[in-house]
Amino acid sequence: MKDHFSNISDQYARFRPDYPHAIFDFLYPLLKEKQKAWDCGTGNGQVARELAQTFVHVEATDISQSQLEHAYLADNIHYSLQAAESTDFGDDSFDLITAAQAVHWFDFDEFYDEVKRVARSNAIIAIIGYELNNITPEIDQVVRTLYSDIVGKYWDSERRYIQEKYQTIPFPFRELETPEINNIKIWNFDNLLGYLNTWSAVRHFNDANGYNPVDEISEDLKKAWGSSEVRKVNFPIIFRAGRIK
């Protein structure tokens, strides 16, 4: 698994969007028990934080110690530095397993073998992500110029799974039909700039060329943003869920 975010873990915690309650409102009624959940590739614990409101105990794992050091803390969340493909958890441990904006970095076969090992009977797996955001046509055009034309060749190959809405990844579980969900945020201009600076391709471009590509589009982006102090930002949610055993 690649680790692209350890060196920007503070920005990641500040500027990456969290996840809407609609995801969990769909998942929780499917569960027979809500004793233990595992959030793998937890990053700064955005999903773990939500799970901790309902589950007795949450295990949250990541391969980035820096990300874990910036994670949300709760008495019933235990963070550990572990790869999603190989953990020290016991067999038949979890009622729910989640991976948010992370599964495309995993070795699918090894991860799914681990999921099947640690899942309890009737457990659920939820694979969650989000697409490129939508704000206004003018802003979106500038963001997509950055995404495709400026840093396009600097995206890792795994990014294609996000573009394909996780429909082309293996999913060896009894799949459940999930609702269409949009994650709506109210952001100011600095929120948008901060988010763009967390893109892995932006970091790759900066490393290769010695300057930040977001600076190239910041004036055009500011002009497109206009005089509004805040704007509604829509992240369409990618969501697959399945019964594991």
N, C-alpha and C positions, 0 to 999 in steps of 0.2 A: 504494500500500500504506500502511495506517495504522500508525503507531508509537505504541503505548500503553504501552511498557514501559521506555523510556529513563530515566524519572525514578525507577524502582524496580528498576533492573538489579541492584543488590546483593541486594535481597530475592528477586528472581527466581532468581538464582544459588543462593541459600541454601535456598529453600523449595519451588521447583518440583520435582516428581518427575522422576528420570531414567527411562530406558527399559529394559525387561527384555531379557536376552540371548536369549530365545526368538525375538524378532523377527529378530535377526541370524543365529541358528542356522537359521532358515527361508530367509533371503535368500542367504547366502553360497554354498550348494551350487548355486544357480541361475546363478552367474556363471562365465563362461568365463575371465575375467581379473579380477584384483584389483589393478590398477595405480593407478587414480585414481578417487576418489569426490568428489561435490559434495553438500554439505549446505546447502540453501538455507533462509533464515530460521533460521539456526543458533542465534540467541539467545546463550546463554552456552556453547555448544559441547557440549551434553550428548550429542548423537548423533555429532558430529565426534570426540569423545573415544573413543567405541566404535569408530568406523570406523578410527581411527588405529592400533588394535591389529592390524588385518588388511591395510589398504591401504598401498601404498608411499607414496602422497601423497593428502592430503585438502584440498580447497578448501572453505572454510566462509564463507558470505556472510550479511550482514544489513544492514538499513538503519539500524540503531541503533549509533552509535559507542560509546555507553555500554555497551550489551550486550556488544559485542566486547571492551571493556576489562576486563570481568569474566569473560571466557571462559577455559576450560581451555587451557593451553599445552602443545604438544608440537612436537618438531622437524619432524615431517612434516605438521603442520596449518598451512595458510596462511589467515589470516583477512583478509577484505577487505570494505569498505563498498560493497556493490552491491545493487541491486534484483534480485529473482529473475527479473523479466521481461526484463532487459537486462544482460548481463555482458560482460566483455572476454575470456572464454574462447574458445579456438579451436574450430573445428568438430571433431566426432568425438573428443572429449576424455575422456569419462567412462564407466566401466563400471557405476557405480551412482549414482543421483541420489535423494536423500532430502529430504523436507520433513516435519518433526515439529511438530505443533500450530501450523502456520503457513499451510498452503495456502489456508485460508479467507480469509486477508487478501490473497491474490494476485489479479491479473487473470488468470483461468484461461486465456483464449485466448493471451495474450501469453506467459505462463509456459510453456504447453505447446509453443508454437512454439520457445521458447528451449531447452526440454528436447530436442526433436527435433533441433535444430541441434547441440547440444554432446554428444549421446549417441553412443557408439560402437555398432557393429553388435552386436546381442544384449544391449545394456545393459538394465538393470532400473530402473524407477522405483518407489519406495516412499513412499506417503502414509500418515503415521502420526499418530495423535492419541489422546486419552483422554477418556472420559466422566466425568461427575460421580462422585466417589468414594463408596464404601459402607463404613461402619464398623459401626454397630449401628443398628437401627430408630430408637432414641431420638435418637441423634446425627444420623442422616440426616434426620430430620424437621426438626430445627433448621436444618441446613445448607440444606435445600430451601426453608424459609421465607425465609431470606436470599436464596437464588438467585432464587426466583420472586416472592415477595410484597414484599420490601423493595427489592431492586435490579433486579427483573425488567425494568422499562422502561428501564433504563440500559445494558442489553446492546446492543452494536452488532448490526445486522441480520445480519452475517456469522456470528454465533454460532449461527444456526440450522443451519448446515452441520455443526457439531459435534453438535448435538442429533439431527440426521438421520444421524449416523454416517458422514458423507462419502458417503452413498449417492446423494445428489442432485446432486453436483458432476459436471461433465463429466470423462470419463476416456477419452481417445481412444487407448487402448493395448490390446494383447491381454492381457486381465486374467487373472491367476492366482488360483486358490483359495487363500486364506490361512487359517491356523489361528486358532482362538479363543484369545486370550491375555489373562491378567489380570496386572496389575502390582501386586504386593503389597509394601507398605512397612510398617515398624514405626515408628510415630510417637508422640511424646509430645504433650501438649495444645498446647504452644507451636508445635510443627511445624504443627499444624492451623490455628491462628490465623495464623501467618505465611503459609501457603498461601492462606487466604481473603483476606488483605490484598493478594495479587498479582492478584486478579481485576480485569479491566479495568472491569467494571461497578461494583465497589466504588470504584475511583478516580474514575469519572464521577459517582457519587453524592456522594462527598466534595467534589468540585469544585463541584457544583450546590448542595449544602446546607450545606457548611461543617463537617461532622462525619463521623466514620467510622461507617458503618452496622454494621460488625462489632462495635462497642461495644454496639449495641442487643441483640445476641443472645449476647454473651459469657457472661453469667451463666447463661442457659438452657443454653448449650452446655457450660459447665463442669459444671453439674448432671447433664446427660445423659452426660457423659464418665465421671463417677463417680470412684472412688478408684484406678482402675488407673493406674499410672505410664505405661505405653505400651499402645497398641492396634494391631491389624492394620488397615491401610487398603488397600482394594482399588480400583484404578483400572482398569476394563475398557478394554482397548486397542482403538482403531479402526485398522484396517490394510487398506489396499488396495495391491496390487502388480501391475505389468504389464511386459510386454516392450515396449520402446520401438520398436525397429527389427527 
